[in-house]
Amino acid sequence: MFELLVIFFLNSLYGVEVSSCERQNNLFSVSFNNSFKIANIGYDGSIRLPYDVYGKKKFMDIFIYSRDAYSRIESALKNCSFDISKTFEKPDYKIFDIKKLKSQKRIANAVISFDDDINIVFGVVKKNNYYIIYPPDNFEFIDDEFKKQLYYYISNYFYSEER
């Protein structure tokens, strides 16, 4: 039992890790733990995270939550011509916050924290007694199994709230 706790603690100790970085024009696409990717990141001395635009409104759906993660991402952006060939542990995730909405379509925003380093806002839509999870426009899953696990986790939260 003690060994499992130590291993779990060490896995979370490192946080999300940059597994690849690509630059196109002045925007970057950064992959984390070979699990997910964030596109359209800007850098001009500080990191500029992308936002989603709906009509005339802008929404920030991607947040760097820790200084260590900011430093790791900034270092990757400054040296973006590298390819990492090591294996990565999948990041831990948890629900950081739920914001219920009054919309007929999108019933909530679920803020998911990855290793307490990066927070991503996922939209939640209920249709025919099923929950459909939508990531932000600039967020993409690399690992389909990781995507299924996370969507299942978010959906189960809402199913349990109904009871």
C-alpha positions as a printed Julia matrix, in Angstrom:
163×3 Matrix{Float64}:
   0.0    0.0     0.0
   2.79   2.43    0.87
   4.56   1.83   -2.46
   1.42   2.7    -4.41
   1.1    6.0    -2.59
   4.72   6.88   -3.25
   4.44   6.03   -6.94
   1.25   8.08   -7.26
   2.91  11.01   -5.51
   5.98  10.87   -7.73
   3.86  10.71  -10.88
   2.04  13.9    -9.87
   5.27  15.55   -8.72
   6.47  16.22  -12.25
   3.26  17.66  -13.64
   2.48  17.87  -17.32
   5.52  17.47  -19.55
   6.05  18.86  -23.03
   6.35  15.94  -25.43
   6.65  17.95  -28.66
   6.62  21.48  -29.99
   5.92  22.71  -33.51
   6.19  26.24  -34.82
   4.27  27.61  -37.77
   4.7   31.3   -38.5
   4.57  32.96  -35.07
   2.28  30.39  -33.43
   3.18  27.21  -31.59
   1.5   23.86  -31.11
   2.61  22.07  -27.95
   1.87  18.44  -27.04
   1.77  17.27  -23.43
   2.56  13.74  -22.21
   1.69  12.41  -25.69
  -1.93  12.81  -24.53
  -3.18  16.18  -25.73
  -2.09  19.2   -27.74
  -2.74  22.92  -27.46
  -2.5   24.86  -30.73
  -2.12  28.55  -31.61
   0.0   29.53  -28.62
   1.75  32.85  -29.08
   5.03  33.92  -27.53
   6.58  37.4   -27.5
   8.46  37.42  -24.21
   5.44  35.93  -22.45
   3.04  33.12  -23.29
  -0.21  34.11  -25.01
  -2.75  31.31  -24.79
  -5.43  31.01  -27.48
  -9.07  31.84  -26.91
 -12.32  30.77  -28.56
 -14.47  33.32  -30.4
 -18.24  32.95  -30.63
 -19.93  35.86  -32.33
 -18.46  39.01  -30.8
 -17.39  37.3   -27.56
 -13.98  35.86  -26.68
 -13.64  33.04  -24.18
 -10.47  31.93  -22.41
 -10.76  28.16  -22.08
  -7.11  27.24  -21.53
  -5.16  28.3   -18.44
  -1.69  27.61  -17.1
  -2.22  27.08  -13.4
   1.31  26.7   -11.99
   4.58  28.6   -12.28
   6.51  25.39  -12.91
   4.26  24.53  -15.86
   4.63  28.07  -17.2
   8.42  27.76  -17.02
   8.42  24.36  -18.75
   6.15  25.61  -21.53
   8.11  28.84  -21.97
  11.36  26.87  -22.24
   9.78  24.62  -24.88
   8.6   27.63  -26.89
  12.06  29.22  -26.82
  13.68  25.97  -28.04
  10.9   24.63  -30.21
  12.98  22.61  -32.67
  13.23  19.43  -30.62
  11.71  15.98  -30.64
  11.42  14.04  -27.41
  11.59  10.28  -27.78
  10.97   9.22  -24.18
   7.79   7.7   -22.84
   5.46   9.76  -20.7
   2.99   8.9   -18.0
  -0.51  10.06  -18.81
  -1.36  13.13  -16.76
  -3.66  12.88  -13.79
  -6.89  14.84  -14.1
  -9.67  16.0   -11.84
 -12.65  18.29  -11.92
 -11.41  21.68  -10.77
 -14.73  23.5   -11.11
 -18.22  23.12  -12.58
 -20.13  26.14  -13.81
 -23.77  25.37  -14.53
 -25.24  27.41  -17.38
 -28.79  28.53  -18.16
 -28.46  27.72  -21.85
 -30.89  25.27  -23.45
 -28.01  23.51  -25.24
 -24.82  23.83  -23.21
 -25.75  22.96  -19.64
 -22.35  23.45  -17.99
 -18.67  24.16  -18.29
 -16.41  21.6   -16.64
 -12.96  22.9   -15.77
 -10.53  19.97  -15.81
  -7.14  20.26  -14.15
  -4.29  18.21  -15.61
  -1.67  17.49  -12.91
  -2.65  20.79  -11.23
  -0.68  22.52  -14.03
  -3.06  23.22  -16.89
  -6.8   23.85  -16.64
  -9.04  23.3   -19.65
 -12.72  24.29  -19.9
 -14.87  21.61  -21.55
 -18.43  22.32  -22.64
 -21.12  19.87  -21.54
 -24.28  19.36  -23.6
 -27.14  17.04  -22.65
 -28.95  15.44  -25.57
 -31.4   12.51  -25.33
 -30.21  11.6   -21.8
 -26.57  11.51  -22.92
 -23.84  13.95  -22.08
 -21.68  15.18  -24.93
 -18.35  16.73  -24.01
 -16.77  19.43  -26.18
 -13.16  20.6   -25.83
 -12.08  24.15  -26.74
 -11.21  24.84  -30.39
  -7.45  24.95  -29.78
  -7.32  21.75  -27.73
  -6.9   18.33  -29.34
  -6.47  14.84  -27.96
  -3.53  12.82  -29.27
  -4.35   9.64  -27.33
  -7.86   8.31  -28.09
  -7.91   6.04  -25.03
  -7.04   9.0   -22.78
  -9.84  10.99  -24.45
 -12.37   8.19  -23.78
 -11.32   7.94  -20.13
 -11.62  11.69  -19.59
 -15.0   11.98  -21.34
 -16.28   9.02  -19.31
 -15.04  10.69  -16.12
 -16.79  14.0   -16.91
 -20.03  12.3   -18.02
 -20.13  10.17  -14.87
 -19.91  13.3   -12.75
 -23.08  14.65  -14.35
 -24.9   11.29  -14.2
 -24.13  11.09  -10.47
 -25.45  14.64   -9.98
 -28.82  13.57  -11.43
 -29.32  10.96   -8.72
